[in-house]
Amino acid sequence: MSDISTPAGPVMSPSEAARYTGVAVSTLAKMRCWGGGPEFLKLGRKVAYEQKPLDDWKNQRRARNTSDADRLPRRLTDERKTAAASAAA
């Protein structure tokens, strides 16, 4: 997690972050609850995203071929289940 005093780029609303990452706003909301998504800021009742954590999250999901992609969950919201299964093994 990045230091709160170090800005990590422009702050975006969930809808702006969804457009930036190419996922639905509802998917970002599910990932905030279940885990596996990009880091976000909770500013009172407001949720915001910074660009660098979004870029880092997208880069973690990068694959060079279909064999490499097997390590990634089939669905974005399945990431928590995949991480738990990996930890149990």
Phi and psi restraints in degrees (range 20) as a CNS / XPLOR table:
assign (resid 1 and name C) (resid 2 and name N)
       (resid 2 and name CA) (resid 2 and name C) 1.0 -78.7 20.0 2
assign (resid 2 and name N) (resid 2 and name CA)
       (resid 2 and name C) (resid 3 and name N) 1.0 156.8 20.0 2
assign (resid 2 and name C) (resid 3 and name N)
       (resid 3 and name CA) (resid 3 and name C) 1.0 -67.1 20.0 2
assign (resid 3 and name N) (resid 3 and name CA)
       (resid 3 and name C) (resid 4 and name N) 1.0 136.2 20.0 2
assign (resid 3 and name C) (resid 4 and name N)
       (resid 4 and name CA) (resid 4 and name C) 1.0 -65.7 20.0 2
assign (resid 4 and name N) (resid 4 and name CA)
       (resid 4 and name C) (resid 5 and name N) 1.0 -25.1 20.0 2
assign (resid 4 and name C) (resid 5 and name N)
       (resid 5 and name CA) (resid 5 and name C) 1.0 -83.9 20.0 2
assign (resid 5 and name N) (resid 5 and name CA)
       (resid 5 and name C) (resid 6 and name N) 1.0 -11.0 20.0 2
assign (resid 5 and name C) (resid 6 and name N)
       (resid 6 and name CA) (resid 6 and name C) 1.0 -101.3 20.0 2
assign (resid 6 and name N) (resid 6 and name CA)
       (resid 6 and name C) (resid 7 and name N) 1.0 111.6 20.0 2
assign (resid 6 and name C) (resid 7 and name N)
       (resid 7 and name CA) (resid 7 and name C) 1.0 -64.5 20.0 2
assign (resid 7 and name N) (resid 7 and name CA)
       (resid 7 and name C) (resid 8 and name N) 1.0 139.8 20.0 2
assign (resid 7 and name C) (resid 8 and name N)
       (resid 8 and name CA) (resid 8 and name C) 1.0 -112.5 20.0 2
assign (resid 8 and name N) (resid 8 and name CA)
       (resid 8 and name C) (resid 9 and name N) 1.0 36.0 20.0 2
assign (resid 8 and name C) (resid 9 and name N)
       (resid 9 and name CA) (resid 9 and name C) 1.0 105.5 20.0 2
assign (resid 9 and name N) (resid 9 and name CA)
       (resid 9 and name C) (resid 10 and name N) 1.0 -176.1 20.0 2
assign (resid 9 and name C) (resid 10 and name N)
       (resid 10 and name CA) (resid 10 and name C) 1.0 -63.3 20.0 2
assign (resid 10 and name N) (resid 10 and name CA)
       (resid 10 and name C) (resid 11 and name N) 1.0 147.6 20.0 2
assign (resid 10 and name C) (resid 11 and name N)
       (resid 11 and name CA) (resid 11 and name C) 1.0 -90.4 20.0 2
assign (resid 11 and name N) (resid 11 and name CA)
       (resid 11 and name C) (resid 12 and name N) 1.0 133.0 20.0 2
assign (resid 11 and name C) (resid 12 and name N)
       (resid 12 and name CA) (resid 12 and name C) 1.0 -121.4 20.0 2
assign (resid 12 and name N) (resid 12 and name CA)
       (resid 12 and name C) (resid 13 and name N) 1.0 149.4 20.0 2
assign (resid 12 and name C) (resid 13 and name N)
       (resid 13 and name CA) (resid 13 and name C) 1.0 -74.6 20.0 2
assign (resid 13 and name N) (resid 13 and name CA)
       (resid 13 and name C) (resid 14 and name N) 1.0 166.5 20.0 2
assign (resid 13 and name C) (resid 14 and name N)
       (resid 14 and name CA) (resid 14 and name C) 1.0 -57.3 20.0 2
assign (resid 14 and name N) (resid 14 and name CA)
       (resid 14 and name C) (resid 15 and name N) 1.0 -37.8 20.0 2
assign (resid 14 and name C) (resid 15 and name N)
       (resid 15 and name CA) (resid 15 and name C) 1.0 -69.2 20.0 2
assign (resid 15 and name N) (resid 15 and name CA)
       (resid 15 and name C) (resid 16 and name N) 1.0 -36.9 20.0 2
assign (resid 15 and name C) (resid 16 and name N)
       (resid 16 and name CA) (resid 16 and name C) 1.0 -67.7 20.0 2
assign (resid 16 and name N) (resid 16 and name CA)
       (resid 16 and name C) (resid 17 and name N) 1.0 -40.6 20.0 2
assign (resid 16 and name C) (resid 17 and name N)
       (resid 17 and name CA) (resid 17 and name C) 1.0 -65.0 20.0 2
assign (resid 17 and name N) (resid 17 and name CA)
       (resid 17 and name C) (resid 18 and name N) 1.0 -36.9 20.0 2
assign (resid 17 and name C) (resid 18 and name N)
       (resid 18 and name CA) (resid 18 and name C) 1.0 -64.0 20.0 2
assign (resid 18 and name N) (resid 18 and name CA)
       (resid 18 and name C) (resid 19 and name N) 1.0 -43.7 20.0 2
assign (resid 18 and name C) (resid 19 and name N)
       (resid 19 and name CA) (resid 19 and name C) 1.0 -63.4 20.0 2
assign (resid 19 and name N) (resid 19 and name CA)
       (resid 19 and name C) (resid 20 and name N) 1.0 -41.5 20.0 2
assign (resid 19 and name C) (resid 20 and name N)
       (resid 20 and name CA) (resid 20 and name C) 1.0 -64.7 20.0 2
assign (resid 20 and name N) (resid 20 and name CA)
       (resid 20 and name C) (resid 21 and name N) 1.0 -40.5 20.0 2
assign (resid 20 and name C) (resid 21 and name N)
       (resid 21 and name CA) (resid 21 and name C) 1.0 -90.4 20.0 2
assign (resid 21 and name N) (resid 21 and name CA)
       (resid 21 and name C) (resid 22 and name N) 1.0 -19.6 20.0 2
assign (resid 21 and name C) (resid 22 and name N)
       (resid 22 and name CA) (resid 22 and name C) 1.0 85.0 20.0 2
assign (resid 22 and name N) (resid 22 and name CA)
       (resid 22 and name C) (resid 23 and name N) 1.0 16.9 20.0 2
assign (resid 22 and name C) (resid 23 and name N)
       (resid 23 and name CA) (resid 23 and name C) 1.0 -113.4 20.0 2
assign (resid 23 and name N) (resid 23 and name CA)
       (resid 23 and name C) (resid 24 and name N) 1.0 163.5 20.0 2
assign (resid 23 and name C) (resid 24 and name N)
       (resid 24 and name CA) (resid 24 and name C) 1.0 -72.7 20.0 2
assign (resid 24 and name N) (resid 24 and name CA)
       (resid 24 and name C) (resid 25 and name N) 1.0 152.0 20.0 2
assign (resid 24 and name C) (resid 25 and name N)
       (resid 25 and name CA) (resid 25 and name C) 1.0 -58.4 20.0 2
assign (resid 25 and name N) (resid 25 and name CA)
       (resid 25 and name C) (resid 26 and name N) 1.0 -40.3 20.0 2
assign (resid 25 and name C) (resid 26 and name N)
       (resid 26 and name CA) (resid 26 and name C) 1.0 -65.5 20.0 2
assign (resid 26 and name N) (resid 26 and name CA)
       (resid 26 and name C) (resid 27 and name N) 1.0 -32.2 20.0 2
assign (resid 26 and name C) (resid 27 and name N)
       (resid 27 and name CA) (resid 27 and name C) 1.0 -67.0 20.0 2
assign (resid 27 and name N) (resid 27 and name CA)
       (resid 27 and name C) (resid 28 and name N) 1.0 -42.7 20.0 2
assign (resid 27 and name C) (resid 28 and name N)
       (resid 28 and name CA) (resid 28 and name C) 1.0 -60.4 20.0 2
assign (resid 28 and name N) (resid 28 and name CA)
       (resid 28 and name C) (resid 29 and name N) 1.0 -40.4 20.0 2
assign (resid 28 and name C) (resid 29 and name N)
       (resid 29 and name CA) (resid 29 and name C) 1.0 -63.2 20.0 2
assign (resid 29 and name N) (resid 29 and name CA)
       (resid 29 and name C) (resid 30 and name N) 1.0 -43.1 20.0 2
assign (resid 29 and name C) (resid 30 and name N)
       (resid 30 and name CA) (resid 30 and name C) 1.0 -62.7 20.0 2
assign (resid 30 and name N) (resid 30 and name CA)
       (resid 30 and name C) (resid 31 and name N) 1.0 -42.4 20.0 2
assign (resid 30 and name C) (resid 31 and name N)
       (resid 31 and name CA) (resid 31 and name C) 1.0 -67.7 20.0 2
assign (resid 31 and name N) (resid 31 and name CA)
       (resid 31 and name C) (resid 32 and name N) 1.0 -30.7 20.0 2
assign (resid 31 and name C) (resid 32 and name N)
       (resid 32 and name CA) (resid 32 and name C) 1.0 -64.1 20.0 2
assign (resid 32 and name N) (resid 32 and name CA)
       (resid 32 and name C) (resid 33 and name N) 1.0 -37.0 20.0 2
assign (resid 32 and name C) (resid 33 and name N)
       (resid 33 and name CA) (resid 33 and name C) 1.0 -78.5 20.0 2
assign (resid 33 and name N) (resid 33 and name CA)
       (resid 33 and name C) (resid 34 and name N) 1.0 -44.1 20.0 2
assign (resid 33 and name C) (resid 34 and name N)
       (resid 34 and name CA) (resid 34 and name C) 1.0 -95.1 20.0 2
assign (resid 34 and name N) (resid 34 and name CA)
       (resid 34 and name C) (resid 35 and name N) 1.0 -15.9 20.0 2
assign (resid 34 and name C) (resid 35 and name N)
       (resid 35 and name CA) (resid 35 and name C) 1.0 93.7 20.0 2
assign (resid 35 and name N) (resid 35 and name CA)
       (resid 35 and name C) (resid 36 and name N) 1.0 170.9 20.0 2
assign (resid 35 and name C) (resid 36 and name N)
       (resid 36 and name CA) (resid 36 and name C) 1.0 92.2 20.0 2
assign (resid 36 and name N) (resid 36 and name CA)
       (resid 36 and name C) (resid 37 and name N) 1.0 -6.0 20.0 2
assign (resid 36 and name C) (resid 37 and name N)
       (resid 37 and name CA) (resid 37 and name C) 1.0 -98.3 20.0 2
assign (resid 37 and name N) (resid 37 and name CA)
       (resid 37 and name C) (resid 38 and name N) 1.0 -175.4 20.0 2
assign (resid 37 and name C) (resid 38 and name N)
       (resid 38 and name CA) (resid 38 and name C) 1.0 -70.9 20.0 2
assign (resid 38 and name N) (resid 38 and name CA)
       (resid 38 and name C) (resid 39 and name N) 1.0 155.8 20.0 2
assign (resid 38 and name C) (resid 39 and name N)
       (resid 39 and name CA) (resid 39 and name C) 1.0 -61.0 20.0 2
assign (resid 39 and name N) (resid 39 and name CA)
       (resid 39 and name C) (resid 40 and name N) 1.0 146.0 20.0 2
assign (resid 39 and name C) (resid 40 and name N)
       (resid 40 and name CA) (resid 40 and name C) 1.0 -138.4 20.0 2
assign (resid 40 and name N) (resid 40 and name CA)
       (resid 40 and name C) (resid 41 and name N) 1.0 165.3 20.0 2
assign (resid 40 and name C) (resid 41 and name N)
       (resid 41 and name CA) (resid 41 and name C) 1.0 -106.1 20.0 2
assign (resid 41 and name N) (resid 41 and name CA)
       (resid 41 and name C) (resid 42 and name N) 1.0 139.9 20.0 2
assign (resid 41 and name C) (resid 42 and name N)
       (resid 42 and name CA) (resid 42 and name C) 1.0 -113.7 20.0 2
assign (resid 42 and name N) (resid 42 and name CA)
       (resid 42 and name C) (resid 43 and name N) 1.0 106.7 20.0 2
assign (resid 42 and name C) (resid 43 and name N)
       (resid 43 and name CA) (resid 43 and name C) 1.0 -111.3 20.0 2
assign (resid 43 and name N) (resid 43 and name CA)
       (resid 43 and name C) (resid 44 and name N) 1.0 88.3 20.0 2
assign (resid 43 and name C) (resid 44 and name N)
       (resid 44 and name CA) (resid 44 and name C) 1.0 68.8 20.0 2
assign (resid 44 and name N) (resid 44 and name CA)
       (resid 44 and name C) (resid 45 and name N) 1.0 -122.4 20.0 2
assign (resid 44 and name C) (resid 45 and name N)
       (resid 45 and name CA) (resid 45 and name C) 1.0 -91.8 20.0 2
assign (resid 45 and name N) (resid 45 and name CA)
       (resid 45 and name C) (resid 46 and name N) 1.0 -6.0 20.0 2
assign (resid 45 and name C) (resid 46 and name N)
       (resid 46 and name CA) (resid 46 and name C) 1.0 -87.3 20.0 2
assign (resid 46 and name N) (resid 46 and name CA)
       (resid 46 and name C) (resid 47 and name N) 1.0 138.9 20.0 2
assign (resid 46 and name C) (resid 47 and name N)
       (resid 47 and name CA) (resid 47 and name C) 1.0 -107.6 20.0 2
assign (resid 47 and name N) (resid 47 and name CA)
       (resid 47 and name C) (resid 48 and name N) 1.0 135.5 20.0 2
assign (resid 47 and name C) (resid 48 and name N)
       (resid 48 and name CA) (resid 48 and name C) 1.0 -140.6 20.0 2
assign (resid 48 and name N) (resid 48 and name CA)
       (resid 48 and name C) (resid 49 and name N) 1.0 157.9 20.0 2
assign (resid 48 and name C) (resid 49 and name N)
       (resid 49 and name CA) (resid 49 and name C) 1.0 -126.8 20.0 2
assign (resid 49 and name N) (resid 49 and name CA)
       (resid 49 and name C) (resid 50 and name N) 1.0 144.9 20.0 2
assign (resid 49 and name C) (resid 50 and name N)
       (resid 50 and name CA) (resid 50 and name C) 1.0 -102.5 20.0 2
assign (resid 50 and name N) (resid 50 and name CA)
       (resid 50 and name C) (resid 51 and name N) 1.0 153.1 20.0 2
assign (resid 50 and name C) (resid 51 and name N)
       (resid 51 and name CA) (resid 51 and name C) 1.0 -64.9 20.0 2
assign (resid 51 and name N) (resid 51 and name CA)
       (resid 51 and name C) (resid 52 and name N) 1.0 -44.1 20.0 2
assign (resid 51 and name C) (resid 52 and name N)
       (resid 52 and name CA) (resid 52 and name C) 1.0 -61.1 20.0 2
assign (resid 52 and name N) (resid 52 and name CA)
       (resid 52 and name C) (resid 53 and name N) 1.0 -48.0 20.0 2
assign (resid 52 and name C) (resid 53 and name N)
       (resid 53 and name CA) (resid 53 and name C) 1.0 -61.2 20.0 2
assign (resid 53 and name N) (resid 53 and name CA)
       (resid 53 and name C) (resid 54 and name N) 1.0 -32.9 20.0 2
assign (resid 53 and name C) (resid 54 and name N)
       (resid 54 and name CA) (resid 54 and name C) 1.0 -65.7 20.0 2
assign (resid 54 and name N) (resid 54 and name CA)
       (resid 54 and name C) (resid 55 and name N) 1.0 -43.5 20.0 2
assign (resid 54 and name C) (resid 55 and name N)
       (resid 55 and name CA) (resid 55 and name C) 1.0 -62.8 20.0 2
assign (resid 55 and name N) (resid 55 and name CA)
       (resid 55 and name C) (resid 56 and name N) 1.0 -42.9 20.0 2
assign (resid 55 and name C) (resid 56 and name N)
       (resid 56 and name CA) (resid 56 and name C) 1.0 -61.1 20.0 2
assign (resid 56 and name N) (resid 56 and name CA)
       (resid 56 and name C) (resid 57 and name N) 1.0 -43.8 20.0 2
assign (resid 56 and name C) (resid 57 and name N)
       (resid 57 and name CA) (resid 57 and name C) 1.0 -63.7 20.0 2
assign (resid 57 and name N) (resid 57 and name CA)
       (resid 57 and name C) (resid 58 and name N) 1.0 -43.9 20.0 2
assign (resid 57 and name C) (resid 58 and name N)
       (resid 58 and name CA) (resid 58 and name C) 1.0 -62.8 20.0 2
assign (resid 58 and name N) (resid 58 and name CA)
       (resid 58 and name C) (resid 59 and name N) 1.0 -40.5 20.0 2
assign (resid 58 and name C) (resid 59 and name N)
       (resid 59 and name CA) (resid 59 and name C) 1.0 -67.3 20.0 2
assign (resid 59 and name N) (resid 59 and name CA)
       (resid 59 and name C) (resid 60 and name N) 1.0 -30.8 20.0 2
assign (resid 59 and name C) (resid 60 and name N)
       (resid 60 and name CA) (resid 60 and name C) 1.0 -65.9 20.0 2
assign (resid 60 and name N) (resid 60 and name CA)
       (resid 60 and name C) (resid 61 and name N) 1.0 -23.2 20.0 2
assign (resid 60 and name C) (resid 61 and name N)
       (resid 61 and name CA) (resid 61 and name C) 1.0 -95.8 20.0 2
assign (resid 61 and name N) (resid 61 and name CA)
       (resid 61 and name C) (resid 62 and name N) 1.0 6.8 20.0 2
assign (resid 61 and name C) (resid 62 and name N)
       (resid 62 and name CA) (resid 62 and name C) 1.0 -75.2 20.0 2
assign (resid 62 and name N) (resid 62 and name CA)
       (resid 62 and name C) (resid 63 and name N) 1.0 137.6 20.0 2
assign (resid 62 and name C) (resid 63 and name N)
       (resid 63 and name CA) (resid 63 and name C) 1.0 -132.7 20.0 2
assign (resid 63 and name N) (resid 63 and name CA)
       (resid 63 and name C) (resid 64 and name N) 1.0 145.9 20.0 2
assign (resid 63 and name C) (resid 64 and name N)
       (resid 64 and name CA) (resid 64 and name C) 1.0 -91.9 20.0 2
assign (resid 64 and name N) (resid 64 and name CA)
       (resid 64 and name C) (resid 65 and name N) 1.0 -24.6 20.0 2
assign (resid 64 and name C) (resid 65 and name N)
       (resid 65 and name CA) (resid 65 and name C) 1.0 -156.9 20.0 2
assign (resid 65 and name N) (resid 65 and name CA)
       (resid 65 and name C) (resid 66 and name N) 1.0 177.0 20.0 2
assign (resid 65 and name C) (resid 66 and name N)
       (resid 66 and name CA) (resid 66 and name C) 1.0 -67.5 20.0 2
assign (resid 66 and name N) (resid 66 and name CA)
       (resid 66 and name C) (resid 67 and name N) 1.0 -30.2 20.0 2
assign (resid 66 and name C) (resid 67 and name N)
       (resid 67 and name CA) (resid 67 and name C) 1.0 -67.2 20.0 2
assign (resid 67 and name N) (resid 67 and name CA)
       (resid 67 and name C) (resid 68 and name N) 1.0 -39.9 20.0 2
assign (resid 67 and name C) (resid 68 and name N)
       (resid 68 and name CA) (resid 68 and name C) 1.0 -66.4 20.0 2
assign (resid 68 and name N) (resid 68 and name CA)
       (resid 68 and name C) (resid 69 and name N) 1.0 -32.6 20.0 2
assign (resid 68 and name C) (resid 69 and name N)
       (resid 69 and name CA) (resid 69 and name C) 1.0 -71.0 20.0 2
assign (resid 69 and name N) (resid 69 and name CA)
       (resid 69 and name C) (resid 70 and name N) 1.0 -17.5 20.0 2
assign (resid 69 and name C) (resid 70 and name N)
       (resid 70 and name CA) (resid 70 and name C) 1.0 -61.4 20.0 2
assign (resid 70 and name N) (resid 70 and name CA)
       (resid 70 and name C) (resid 71 and name N) 1.0 -24.6 20.0 2
assign (resid 70 and name C) (resid 71 and name N)
       (resid 71 and name CA) (resid 71 and name C) 1.0 -74.4 20.0 2
assign (resid 71 and name N) (resid 71 and name CA)
       (resid 71 and name C) (resid 72 and name N) 1.0 -15.7 20.0 2
assign (resid 71 and name C) (resid 72 and name N)
       (resid 72 and name CA) (resid 72 and name C) 1.0 -90.1 20.0 2
assign (resid 72 and name N) (resid 72 and name CA)
       (resid 72 and name C) (resid 73 and name N) 1.0 147.7 20.0 2
assign (resid 72 and name C) (resid 73 and name N)
       (resid 73 and name CA) (resid 73 and name C) 1.0 -66.8 20.0 2
assign (resid 73 and name N) (resid 73 and name CA)
       (resid 73 and name C) (resid 74 and name N) 1.0 150.2 20.0 2
assign (resid 73 and name C) (resid 74 and name N)
       (resid 74 and name CA) (resid 74 and name C) 1.0 -64.6 20.0 2
assign (resid 74 and name N) (resid 74 and name CA)
       (resid 74 and name C) (resid 75 and name N) 1.0 -36.1 20.0 2
assign (resid 74 and name C) (resid 75 and name N)
       (resid 75 and name CA) (resid 75 and name C) 1.0 -119.0 20.0 2
assign (resid 75 and name N) (resid 75 and name CA)
       (resid 75 and name C) (resid 76 and name N) 1.0 147.2 20.0 2
assign (resid 75 and name C) (resid 76 and name N)
       (resid 76 and name CA) (resid 76 and name C) 1.0 -60.3 20.0 2
assign (resid 76 and name N) (resid 76 and name CA)
       (resid 76 and name C) (resid 77 and name N) 1.0 -38.3 20.0 2
assign (resid 76 and name C) (resid 77 and name N)
       (resid 77 and name CA) (resid 77 and name C) 1.0 -81.6 20.0 2
assign (resid 77 and name N) (resid 77 and name CA)
       (resid 77 and name C) (resid 78 and name N) 1.0 -1.5 20.0 2
assign (resid 77 and name C) (resid 78 and name N)
       (resid 78 and name CA) (resid 78 and name C) 1.0 -89.5 20.0 2
assign (resid 78 and name N) (resid 78 and name CA)
       (resid 78 and name C) (resid 79 and name N) 1.0 -1.3 20.0 2
assign (resid 78 and name C) (resid 79 and name N)
       (resid 79 and name CA) (resid 79 and name C) 1.0 -60.0 20.0 2
assign (resid 79 and name N) (resid 79 and name CA)
       (resid 79 and name C) (resid 80 and name N) 1.0 -37.8 20.0 2
assign (resid 79 and name C) (resid 80 and name N)
       (resid 80 and name CA) (resid 80 and name C) 1.0 -63.7 20.0 2
assign (resid 80 and name N) (resid 80 and name CA)
       (resid 80 and name C) (resid 81 and name N) 1.0 -42.2 20.0 2
assign (resid 80 and name C) (resid 81 and name N)
       (resid 81 and name CA) (resid 81 and name C) 1.0 -65.0 20.0 2
assign (resid 81 and name N) (resid 81 and name CA)
       (resid 81 and name C) (resid 82 and name N) 1.0 -41.1 20.0 2
assign (resid 81 and name C) (resid 82 and name N)
       (resid 82 and name CA) (resid 82 and name C) 1.0 -64.2 20.0 2
assign (resid 82 and name N) (resid 82 and name CA)
       (resid 82 and name C) (resid 83 and name N) 1.0 -42.7 20.0 2
assign (resid 82 and name C) (resid 83 and name N)
       (resid 83 and name CA) (resid 83 and name C) 1.0 -65.1 20.0 2
assign (resid 83 and name N) (resid 83 and name CA)
       (resid 83 and name C) (resid 84 and name N) 1.0 -39.7 20.0 2
assign (resid 83 and name C) (resid 84 and name N)
       (resid 84 and name CA) (resid 84 and name C) 1.0 -66.9 20.0 2
assign (resid 84 and name N) (resid 84 and name CA)
       (resid 84 and name C) (resid 85 and name N) 1.0 -39.1 20.0 2
assign (resid 84 and name C) (resid 85 and name N)
       (resid 85 and name CA) (resid 85 and name C) 1.0 -66.9 20.0 2
assign (resid 85 and name N) (resid 85 and name CA)
       (resid 85 and name C) (resid 86 and name N) 1.0 -38.7 20.0 2
assign (resid 85 and name C) (resid 86 and name N)
       (resid 86 and name CA) (resid 86 and name C) 1.0 -65.3 20.0 2
assign (resid 86 and name N) (resid 86 and name CA)
       (resid 86 and name C) (resid 87 and name N) 1.0 -39.3 20.0 2
assign (resid 86 and name C) (resid 87 and name N)
       (resid 87 and name CA) (resid 87 and name C) 1.0 -69.1 20.0 2
assign (resid 87 and name N) (resid 87 and name CA)
       (resid 87 and name C) (resid 88 and name N) 1.0 -32.4 20.0 2
assign (resid 87 and name C) (resid 88 and name N)
       (resid 88 and name CA) (resid 88 and name C) 1.0 -74.9 20.0 2
assign (resid 88 and name N) (resid 88 and name CA)
       (resid 88 and name C) (resid 89 and name N) 1.0 -26.3 20.0 2
